[in-house]
Amino acid sequence: MSKTDELLRQKHLNDLKKEAVKMSQKGYMNIEDLWSAMERVAENTPVIATVMPGIEEKEFVVEQGASYRQIAQAYAEQVCDIDDKWNLNDTLIQLEHLEKLPPEPNGKSYAEMAEANLVLNAVKKSPEDAKKISTLQLMGAYNYFAGLNNEAADAIKPSLDASVDKYMSGNDTYPPTLYNLHRMNLLHSYIFHSGLYDDEKSEKRLYQAEEKILQDPDLLADPDSIVIPTNTELHLAYHLAKKHKNTEVEKEAARQIAKNKTQDSLIKS
């Protein structure tokens, strides 16, 4: 962004602040709850919110009609200063941590916003090193920005397509986990609709990736283990195993689901 564009952007934000309804992060459990509340208020008016991301209060403003994702991105740009804090090694560490976090059920979270902006910085400032970013994180960032900022999505696309080529060649370019199933389907939808590969090749590669998930010896933890699969994980494993006719995983997942239902019934009774 040129200096002139930045000055015009800042003037626009200052003008919005003059007519915006004021809100505060105080009283909300987390930043996502504030963003949801702002989305409702923004249906009728611009909104300015005071937040406490660190030791100092900051504020950010959004236009009337702003969507949840637009509000999250306004927070990223006006509060987080992710671009100013750029450091590739730190970014890769943060992205590795974020990829291990279970996704939010509705896909709306601080983690989604942070991951997308960190990926964008990596591909813009160090395309070579951005090759270390997983295919699914590149896909997630591309999808995040596609409805917000075409320039950002366009900046990510070359790295995403290069990563897709590597993945379609049989390389492991992301962790094969149950929680990645949604993103895997999103990735293969992108592969097909972008015309990079035909549907048969895409389906074959997806099948291989799903098989790798089912082959994980720690897919369903031992009942005596400290790490116990959640019901979401169990149901994902069950349906995936059924698709691949993996009776061993299917039966174990079904057994644990039934066990959890019995325990829940005893607790409620």
Salt bridges, closest charged atoms under 4 A:
GLU6 OE2 - ARG9 NH1 3.22
ASP15 OD2 - LYS11 NZ 3.03
ASP15 OD1 - LYS18 NZ 3.77
GLU59 OE2 - LYS17 NZ 3.68
GLU63 OE2 - HIS12 NE2 2.90
GLU77 OE1 - ARG9 NH2 3.94
ASP81 OD2 - LYS58 NZ 3.62
ASP83 OD1 - LYS125 NZ 2.94
GLU96 OE2 - LYS100 NZ 3.84
GLU112 OE2 - ARG69 NH2 2.55
GLU115 OE1 - ARG183 NH2 2.21
GLU128 OE1 - LYS131 NZ 3.13
ASP129 OD1 - LYS132 NZ 3.68
ASP161 OD2 - LYS157 NZ 2.73
ASP172 OD2 - LYS212 NZ 3.08
GLU210 OE1 - LYS243 NZ 2.87
GLU210 OE1 - HIS244 NE2 2.64
GLU211 OE2 - HIS244 ND1 2.66
GLU252 OE2 - ARG255 NH2 2.93
